[in-house]
Amino acid sequence: MEREIGIEELVAAMRAVDGAGRLFEEALAVYGASGPRRTGEDFKVAGGSIQTLQGAEEMALGARRFLAELAVTVGYATAGLDDRAGARLEAARQGFAGISGGGSRMGRPLLDPTLRGLRLLLEVELFGAAFTAEVEAVLRAEKATYPDPSAFRVPAPAAGPVPS
């Protein structure tokens, strides 16, 4: 059975997620300042400027939304509403969307704020092993892997007789 997480640990998780989110937003501002347009072939390139920008957006938005969820969980726990806090706590252990998907889109090397934000998340005791593994995978990845270029290839026509 997993040990209970106290309010102090939830607050520590909030601080780490807030810090990581601010770092992700800092990186997002750098990527956005380059002025990529969300059109053209670069959208189809893993690690291209548009995919990198979208990945940074996913990570920043995920952290922002998750911080709000943690705040509600802390509120319930502080108020002694353990039944409500418990269900949210279990969901919070799973981490938040945007890290794996966002990180798989981003060109390498990742900007320093992104790296620092990811490392902050590794210090959070609240997260389960699966989310921690996602963060570590993004840190270890040597290149972007999404989208897979084969998804954009037009299939060759089937071989056979040509209709007359």
Phi, psi and chi 1 to 4 in degrees:
 res  aa     phi    psi   chi1   chi2   chi3   chi4
   1 MET       -  137.7 -175.7  171.4  154.0      -
   2 GLU   -72.2  145.6  -71.2 -169.4   51.8      -
   3 ARG   -73.1  156.4   66.6 -178.9 -175.8   81.0
   4 GLU   -72.3  146.4  -71.4  -64.6  -45.1      -
   5 ILE  -103.6  127.1  -60.4  -71.9      -      -
   6 GLY   -87.6  173.4      -      -      -      -
   7 ILE   -60.1  -39.4  -67.5  172.4      -      -
   8 GLU   -60.7  -39.3  -62.7   81.5   20.3      -
   9 GLU   -71.1  -34.8  -70.2  170.5  -65.2      -
  10 LEU   -65.3  -41.6  -77.6  166.7      -      -
  11 VAL   -65.0  -40.2  170.1      -      -      -
  12 ALA   -62.1  -39.9      -      -      -      -
  13 ALA   -64.2  -40.6      -      -      -      -
  14 MET   -60.6  -44.4  -75.3 -178.3   68.2      -
  15 ARG   -62.7  -42.7  -72.8 -173.1  177.0  126.0
  16 ALA   -66.2  -44.0      -      -      -      -
  17 VAL   -66.1  -39.0  170.4      -      -      -
  18 ASP   -62.3  -45.2 -179.2   51.6      -      -
  19 GLY   -62.9  -43.8      -      -      -      -
  20 ALA   -63.2  -43.6      -      -      -      -
  21 GLY   -60.6  -41.6      -      -      -      -
  22 ARG   -64.1  -38.7  -71.0  173.9 -170.8  -94.7
  23 LEU   -67.3  -40.7  -70.4  163.8      -      -
  24 PHE   -62.4  -39.1  -63.9  154.0      -      -
  25 GLU   -67.4  -35.0  -72.0  172.1    3.4      -
  26 GLU   -62.4  -45.7 -176.4 -179.5  -36.0      -
  27 ALA   -64.4  -41.1      -      -      -      -
  28 LEU   -58.1  -41.6  175.4   59.4      -      -
  29 ALA   -62.4  -38.0      -      -      -      -
  30 VAL   -66.6  -46.8  171.9      -      -      -
  31 TYR   -63.1  -40.8  -68.5  128.2      -      -
  32 GLY   -67.9  -30.8      -      -      -      -
  33 ALA   -66.8  -20.5      -      -      -      -
  34 SER   -74.4  -11.0   66.7      -      -      -
  35 GLY    73.9   33.9      -      -      -      -
  36 PRO   -66.5  146.0   25.4  -32.1      -      -
  37 ARG  -102.6  143.1  -63.5 -172.7  177.2 -173.4
  38 ARG   -84.6   40.4  -66.1  179.5 -171.7  -97.9
  39 THR  -136.3  171.2   58.0      -      -      -
  40 GLY    88.6 -179.2      -      -      -      -
  41 GLU   -68.7  -25.0  -68.5  -61.1  -51.2      -
  42 ASP   -61.2  -24.0 -168.5   43.2      -      -
  43 PHE   -62.7  -26.3 -174.8   74.7      -      -
  44 LYS   -90.1   -0.6  -60.6  176.0 -176.7  178.5
  45 VAL  -102.7  117.9  178.0      -      -      -
  46 ALA   -60.7  126.5      -      -      -      -
  47 GLY    85.9   -2.4      -      -      -      -
  48 GLY   -69.7  170.7      -      -      -      -
  49 SER   -61.6  -36.9   62.3      -      -      -
  50 ILE   -73.3  -44.4  -64.9  168.8      -      -
  51 GLN   -64.3  -38.1  -71.5  -64.7  -24.8      -
  52 THR   -64.4  -44.3  -61.7      -      -      -
  53 LEU   -60.8  -44.7  177.9   65.0      -      -
  54 GLN   -63.9  -39.8 -174.1  170.3  -15.6      -
  55 GLY   -62.7  -42.4      -      -      -      -
  56 ALA   -64.0  -39.1      -      -      -      -
  57 GLU   -62.5  -42.9  -73.5  173.2  -20.7      -
  58 GLU   -62.2  -41.6  -72.6  178.4   20.3      -
  59 MET   -68.3  -43.7  -68.0  171.7   77.1      -
  60 ALA   -65.8  -45.5      -      -      -      -
  61 LEU   -65.2  -41.4 -178.3   59.4      -      -
  62 GLY   -59.8  -43.6      -      -      -      -
  63 ALA   -65.5  -42.3      -      -      -      -
  64 ARG   -61.1  -46.9 -137.3  175.7  -64.2  134.8
  65 ARG   -66.4  -40.3  -73.5 -179.6  175.3  161.3
  66 PHE   -66.6  -37.0 -171.3   67.9      -      -
  67 LEU   -59.0  -41.6 -178.0   61.1      -      -
  68 ALA   -63.8  -40.6      -      -      -      -
  69 GLU   -63.3  -42.6  -74.3  -63.1  -43.7      -
  70 LEU   -62.3  -38.5  -75.3  175.1      -      -
  71 ALA   -62.3  -40.9      -      -      -      -
  72 VAL   -65.9  -41.6  170.9      -      -      -
  73 THR   -61.7  -44.1  -55.7      -      -      -
  74 VAL   -62.8  -40.4  168.1      -      -      -
  75 GLY   -60.6  -47.3      -      -      -      -
  76 TYR   -62.4  -44.1  -77.1  139.9      -      -
  77 ALA   -63.9  -41.9      -      -      -      -
  78 THR   -64.8  -37.1  -57.2      -      -      -
  79 ALA   -77.7   -4.4      -      -      -      -
  80 GLY    79.9   15.1      -      -      -      -
  81 LEU   -89.0   69.3  -60.0  171.7      -      -
  82 ASP   -61.2  -33.9  -64.1  -24.3      -      -
  83 ASP   -64.2  -40.7   57.3  -33.4      -      -
  84 ARG   -73.9  -40.1  -68.1 -178.6 -177.8 -122.1
  85 ALA   -66.3  -38.7      -      -      -      -
  86 GLY   -61.6  -44.2      -      -      -      -
  87 ALA   -65.2  -41.4      -      -      -      -
  88 ARG   -68.7  -34.7  -72.5 -178.2  173.9  -88.7
  89 LEU   -63.6  -42.0  179.6   58.7      -      -
  90 GLU   -62.2  -40.3  -73.1  -50.6  -50.6      -
  91 ALA   -66.9  -38.8      -      -      -      -
  92 ALA   -64.4  -31.7      -      -      -      -
  93 ARG   -60.2  -24.1  -70.4 -177.1 -162.2  -81.0
  94 GLN   -78.4   -7.0  -55.4  -53.7  -50.3      -
  95 GLY    80.3 -154.0      -      -      -      -
  96 PHE  -139.0  156.3   57.5   93.2      -      -
  97 ALA   -70.1  150.2      -      -      -      -
  98 GLY   116.1  -24.9      -      -      -      -
  99 ILE   -73.4  -57.8  -65.0  -63.0      -      -
 100 SER   -66.5  -50.4 -179.7      -      -      -
 101 GLY   -65.1  -44.4      -      -      -      -
 102 GLY   -65.1  -44.7      -      -      -      -
 103 GLY   -65.3  -31.6      -      -      -      -
 104 SER   -73.4  -16.5   66.6      -      -      -
 105 ARG   -87.0  -24.9  -66.7  175.6 -179.0  -82.4
 106 MET   -82.7  136.4  -62.1  173.3   75.2      -
 107 GLY   -65.3  153.5      -      -      -      -
 108 ARG  -109.0  149.9  -58.7  -55.5 -166.2  -93.8
 109 PRO   -75.2  149.1   26.5  -31.4      -      -
 110 LEU   -69.1  149.3  -64.3  172.2      -      -
 111 LEU   -65.8  152.1  -66.9  179.8      -      -
 112 ASP   -55.0  -43.5 -177.2   62.7      -      -
 113 PRO   -59.8  -36.2  -22.4   31.6      -      -
 114 THR   -65.3  -45.2  -57.4      -      -      -
 115 LEU   -61.3  -43.6  -65.8  170.8      -      -
 116 ARG   -65.3  -39.7  -69.3 -172.6   -6.1 -118.3
 117 GLY   -63.3  -43.4      -      -      -      -
 118 LEU   -63.2  -41.6  -69.5  167.2      -      -
 119 ARG   -65.3  -34.8  -70.8 -176.8 -172.6  122.1
 120 LEU   -60.3  -41.0  -94.5  175.8      -      -
 121 LEU   -64.8  -30.2  -65.1  175.8      -      -
 122 LEU   -68.7  -18.7  -70.3  176.3      -      -
 123 GLU   -84.8   -7.4  -63.3  173.7    9.6      -
 124 VAL   -80.8  120.2  176.9      -      -      -
 125 GLU   -74.1  -19.5  -66.9 -179.3   25.1      -
 126 LEU   -64.9  -37.1  172.8   72.4      -      -
 127 PHE   -70.5  145.3  -63.9  131.2      -      -
 128 GLY   -79.0  172.7      -      -      -      -
 129 ALA   -62.5  -34.7      -      -      -      -
 130 ALA   -66.0  -43.7      -      -      -      -
 131 PHE   -68.1  -42.2 -176.8   73.0      -      -
 132 THR   -58.8  -40.4  -60.5      -      -      -
 133 ALA   -64.4  -37.6      -      -      -      -
 134 GLU   -62.0  -44.9  -74.6 -179.6   22.6      -
 135 VAL   -62.1  -45.7  173.5      -      -      -
 136 GLU   -62.4  -38.0  -70.3  171.0  -17.6      -
 137 ALA   -63.6  -40.3      -      -      -      -
 138 VAL   -64.8  -41.1  172.0      -      -      -
 139 LEU   -64.8  -36.7  -76.4  167.4      -      -
 140 ARG   -81.9  -22.6  -77.8 -167.8  -45.2  -90.2
 141 ALA   -59.1  134.4      -      -      -      -
 142 GLU   -88.8  -18.0  -65.1  178.3    6.9      -
 143 LYS  -157.0  165.5   64.3  179.8 -176.1  173.7
 144 ALA   -71.6  147.7      -      -      -      -
 145 THR  -124.3   -4.7   57.4      -      -      -
 146 TYR  -128.1  137.9 -179.1   85.4      -      -
 147 PRO   -81.0  152.7   28.7  -32.7      -      -
 148 ASP   -70.7  122.4  178.2   -0.5      -      -
 149 PRO   -57.7  -26.2  -11.8   16.8      -      -
 150 SER   -66.0  -21.1   66.0      -      -      -
 151 ALA   -68.1  -18.0      -      -      -      -
 152 PHE  -102.3    0.9  -63.8  106.1      -      -
 153 ARG   -79.1  140.8  -67.8 -166.9 -175.8  118.2
 154 VAL   -83.2  125.9  176.7      -      -      -
 155 PRO   -62.8  142.1   10.7  -13.0      -      -
 156 ALA   -69.3  146.8      -      -      -      -
 157 PRO   -64.4  149.6   12.1  -16.6      -      -
 158 ALA   -66.0  141.4      -      -      -      -
 159 ALA   -74.6  148.1      -      -      -      -
 160 GLY   156.5 -177.3      -      -      -      -
 161 PRO   -65.3  142.2   15.6  -19.5      -      -
 162 VAL   -82.4  128.1  177.0      -      -      -
 163 PRO   -67.2  145.3    8.5   -9.9      -      -
 164 SER   -96.0      -   38.4      -      -      -
